[in-house]
Amino acid sequence: MPKIIDHDRYRAELLVKCFDLFTSQGYAAITMRQIAIGLHVSTGTLYHYFDSKEAIFEQMVWMRVEQGLREIGGQINLSDSINVKIQSVFEQIGRIQDELFRELILYADYYQYQQRNGIKRSEILINMFKAFQPEIKNTIGITNPHAAQLIFSAIDGLLLSQIYDCKIDWIAQGKMMGDLMEKYAEELS
């Protein structure tokens, strides 16, 4: 009797494994053949599930965004103050900072690849940010888009500071950002 395959689940498993392949090789350097070898599947199987390397990348990005939103949202108490919520987000990021750093470097590599190929806007990255930003704003309870952008920029900057071998105290950084946003909210009241 033939083996029954849940194609959606199998596709998701492949995407999870692709993250390590993309972050270790870089978007620009890795080929579909190398991805297939790294996943221990034939290139035919890979093309059965994905039309291209870019399709793999885009689906992987969306899967990671959805997973990240579930994880962050699931660990924040909605009745807490903005300060406490921000501290919680920073603490969670601190636990997975190495993975997020690799992800951010991968996005930069993808962006550079597109720029070199004459693509001026990275739609997948823009759409990812557009999907992620309102969810985080709602979860934390921030209404001002500039304040939300400051938080995102601070997180990205802290993650990137690892290239300088900086050791980030995510709890202290979360407390400072929480205090700053709380003070900002008070001044608006």
C-alpha positions as CSV (number, residue, x, y, z in Angstrom):
1,M,0.0,0.0,0.0
2,P,1.4,3.4,-0.9
3,K,2.5,5.7,1.8
4,I,0.1,8.6,2.5
5,I,1.9,12.0,2.6
6,D,0.5,15.1,4.1
7,H,1.9,17.5,1.5
8,D,1.3,20.7,3.6
9,R,3.1,19.2,6.6
10,Y,5.9,17.9,4.5
11,R,6.3,21.3,2.8
12,A,6.4,23.0,6.2
13,E,9.1,20.5,7.4
14,L,11.2,21.3,4.3
15,L,10.8,25.1,5.0
16,V,12.0,24.7,8.6
17,K,15.1,22.9,7.4
18,C,15.7,25.5,4.7
19,F,16.3,28.2,7.3
20,D,19.6,26.6,8.3
21,L,20.6,26.1,4.7
22,F,19.9,29.7,3.7
23,T,21.6,31.2,6.8
24,S,24.7,29.0,6.4
25,Q,25.2,29.6,2.7
26,G,23.4,32.9,2.1
27,Y,20.6,33.5,-0.3
28,A,22.7,34.6,-3.2
29,A,25.1,31.7,-3.0
30,I,22.8,28.7,-2.6
31,T,21.3,26.9,-5.5
32,M,18.2,24.7,-5.8
33,R,20.5,21.7,-6.2
34,Q,22.4,22.6,-3.0
35,I,19.1,23.0,-1.2
36,A,17.9,19.6,-2.4
37,I,21.2,18.0,-1.3
38,G,20.9,19.7,2.1
39,L,17.3,18.5,2.5
40,H,18.2,15.0,1.3
41,V,15.6,15.1,-1.4
42,S,15.8,15.0,-5.2
43,T,15.7,18.3,-7.2
44,G,12.5,16.9,-8.7
45,T,10.9,16.6,-5.3
46,L,12.0,20.1,-4.4
47,Y,10.5,21.5,-7.6
48,H,7.3,19.5,-6.9
49,Y,6.8,21.6,-3.8
50,F,8.5,24.9,-4.8
51,D,8.7,26.7,-8.2
52,S,12.0,28.4,-7.4
53,K,14.6,29.3,-4.7
54,E,12.7,32.6,-4.3
55,A,9.4,30.7,-3.7
56,I,11.2,28.7,-1.0
57,F,12.6,31.9,0.6
58,E,9.2,33.7,0.5
59,Q,7.3,30.8,2.0
60,M,10.0,30.3,4.7
61,V,9.8,34.0,5.6
62,W,6.0,33.9,6.0
63,M,6.1,30.8,8.0
64,R,8.7,32.3,10.4
65,V,6.7,35.5,10.7
66,E,3.5,33.6,11.6
67,Q,5.5,31.5,14.1
68,G,7.1,34.5,15.6
69,L,3.8,36.3,16.0
70,R,2.2,33.3,17.7
71,E,5.2,32.9,20.1
72,I,5.4,36.5,21.1
73,G,1.7,37.1,21.3
74,G,1.2,33.9,23.3
75,Q,3.6,34.9,26.0
76,I,2.4,38.5,26.7
77,N,-0.3,39.2,29.2
78,L,-2.6,41.7,27.6
79,S,-3.5,43.3,30.9
80,D,0.1,44.2,31.6
81,S,1.4,47.8,31.1
82,I,3.2,48.7,27.9
83,N,6.4,48.8,29.9
84,V,6.0,45.2,31.1
85,K,5.0,44.0,27.6
86,I,8.0,45.6,26.0
87,Q,10.3,44.1,28.6
88,S,8.7,40.7,27.9
89,V,9.3,41.0,24.1
90,F,12.9,42.0,24.7
91,E,13.4,39.1,27.1
92,Q,11.9,36.7,24.5
93,I,14.2,38.1,21.8
94,G,17.2,37.6,24.1
95,R,16.4,33.9,24.3
96,I,16.5,33.5,20.5
97,Q,18.9,36.3,19.6
98,D,21.4,34.1,17.7
99,E,18.6,32.7,15.4
100,L,17.2,36.2,14.9
101,F,20.7,37.6,14.1
102,R,21.1,34.9,11.4
103,E,17.7,35.7,10.1
104,L,18.5,39.4,9.9
105,I,21.8,38.8,8.1
106,L,19.9,36.5,5.6
107,Y,17.4,39.3,4.9
108,A,20.3,41.7,4.2
109,D,21.8,39.2,1.9
110,Y,18.5,38.7,0.1
111,Y,18.1,42.5,-0.2
112,Q,21.6,42.9,-1.6
113,Y,21.0,40.1,-4.1
114,Q,17.9,41.8,-5.4
115,Q,19.6,45.2,-5.6
116,R,22.4,43.6,-7.7
117,N,19.8,42.2,-10.0
118,G,18.0,45.5,-10.5
119,I,15.1,45.0,-8.2
120,K,14.8,48.2,-6.2
121,R,12.2,47.1,-3.7
122,S,12.1,43.8,-1.8
123,E,8.4,43.1,-1.7
124,I,8.7,40.1,0.5
125,L,10.6,42.0,3.2
126,I,8.3,45.1,2.9
127,N,5.2,42.9,3.2
128,M,6.7,41.0,6.1
129,F,7.3,44.3,7.9
130,K,3.8,45.5,7.1
131,A,2.3,42.3,8.5
132,F,4.5,42.2,11.6
133,Q,4.3,45.8,12.7
134,P,0.6,46.1,13.3
135,E,0.5,42.8,15.2
136,I,3.3,43.9,17.5
137,K,1.7,47.3,17.9
138,N,-1.6,45.7,18.9
139,T,0.1,43.1,21.2
140,I,2.1,45.7,23.0
141,G,-0.6,48.4,22.9
142,I,1.3,51.1,21.0
143,T,-0.7,53.3,18.7
144,N,1.9,55.6,17.4
145,P,3.6,54.1,14.3
146,H,6.8,56.1,15.0
147,A,7.1,54.6,18.4
148,A,6.7,51.1,17.0
149,Q,9.3,51.8,14.4
150,L,11.7,53.0,17.1
151,I,11.2,49.7,18.9
152,F,11.8,47.7,15.7
153,S,14.9,49.7,14.8
154,A,16.3,49.3,18.3
155,I,15.8,45.5,18.2
156,D,17.4,45.3,14.8
157,G,20.3,47.5,15.9
158,L,20.9,45.5,19.0
159,L,20.9,42.3,17.0
160,L,23.3,43.7,14.4
161,S,25.6,44.9,17.2
162,Q,26.6,41.3,17.6
163,I,28.9,41.8,14.6
164,Y,31.0,44.0,16.9
165,D,31.0,41.2,19.5
166,C,28.7,43.2,21.8
167,K,27.1,41.2,24.6
168,I,23.5,42.5,24.8
169,D,21.7,42.5,28.1
170,W,18.2,42.1,26.7
171,I,16.5,42.5,30.0
172,A,18.2,45.9,30.7
173,Q,17.6,47.0,27.1
174,G,13.9,46.0,27.4
175,K,13.6,47.9,30.7
176,M,15.1,51.0,29.2
177,M,12.8,50.8,26.1
178,G,9.8,50.1,28.3
179,D,10.6,53.0,30.5
180,L,11.0,55.3,27.4
181,M,7.7,54.2,25.9
182,E,5.9,54.5,29.2
183,K,7.3,58.0,29.6
184,Y,6.3,58.9,26.1
185,A,2.7,57.6,26.7
186,E,2.5,59.7,29.9
187,E,3.5,62.8,28.0
188,L,0.8,62.2,25.4
189,S,-1.9,61.9,28.1
